[in-house]
Amino acid sequence: MAEYHVGCGMFGIYAGTLNKDNNRWKNKTEVTDEALCAVAQYLLEHNKEFRFHYQDKFYGMCIDELEESGTDIGDEN
């Protein structure tokens, strides 16, 4: 059975399988919108926040309720 992986590339988030050395995509599909929606749904439904460290700074991802709908995924403004 294939082992699926998710990774970030220059143009989006990808899911697929890697070669035997796990260092190159064997096949991949761009899944950015689906991945963002899945993460948002998980954080919201489980009341969680994801915190991480990147380049000497700390960050957090959480879901906040908005008064009005602004932009959706894929909107550039």
C-alpha positions in Angstrom: 0.0 0.0 0.0 1.3 3.5 -0.9 2.4 5.8 1.8 1.1 9.3 1.2 2.9 12.5 2.2 2.1 16.2 2.3 4.6 18.9 1.5 5.0 22.6 0.7 6.4 23.7 -2.6 7.0 27.0 -4.3 3.5 27.2 -5.7 1.4 25.4 -3.1 0.8 22.4 -0.9 1.1 19.0 -2.5 0.1 15.5 -1.5 1.3 12.3 -3.1 3.9 9.5 -2.9 7.6 9.7 -2.7 10.4 7.6 -4.3 12.0 4.8 -2.2 14.6 7.2 -0.8 11.8 9.6 0.4 13.6 12.5 -1.2 11.7 13.2 -4.4 8.0 13.2 -5.5 7.0 10.1 -7.4 3.6 11.6 -8.1 1.9 14.6 -6.5 -1.3 16.7 -6.7 -1.7 20.3 -5.7 -4.1 20.4 -2.7 -3.6 23.9 -1.2 -7.2 24.9 -0.9 -8.3 21.5 0.5 -5.4 21.4 3.0 -6.1 24.9 4.3 -9.8 24.1 4.7 -9.1 20.8 6.4 -6.7 22.4 8.9 -9.1 25.3 9.6 -11.9 22.7 10.2 -9.7 20.6 12.5 -8.6 23.6 14.6 -12.1 24.9 14.9 -13.9 21.6 15.7 -11.2 20.6 18.3 -10.7 24.1 19.8 -7.0 24.0 19.1 -4.2 26.3 18.3 -1.0 25.3 16.4 2.2 27.0 17.7 5.6 26.7 16.0 9.0 28.2 15.8 10.5 29.5 12.5 13.7 31.5 11.9 14.1 32.6 15.5 10.4 33.7 15.8 7.3 32.1 17.3 4.0 31.9 15.5 0.5 30.5 16.1 -2.4 29.5 13.9 -5.9 29.6 15.3 -9.4 30.2 14.1 -11.1 33.5 15.0 -14.7 34.3 14.5 -15.3 37.4 12.2 -18.2 39.7 12.4 -18.6 39.8 8.6 -17.3 37.5 5.9 -14.3 39.0 4.2 -12.3 37.1 1.6 -12.4 33.4 1.0 -9.5 31.0 0.2 -8.3 31.8 -3.3 -9.3 35.5 -3.2 -6.3 37.7 -3.7 -7.7 40.8 -2.0 
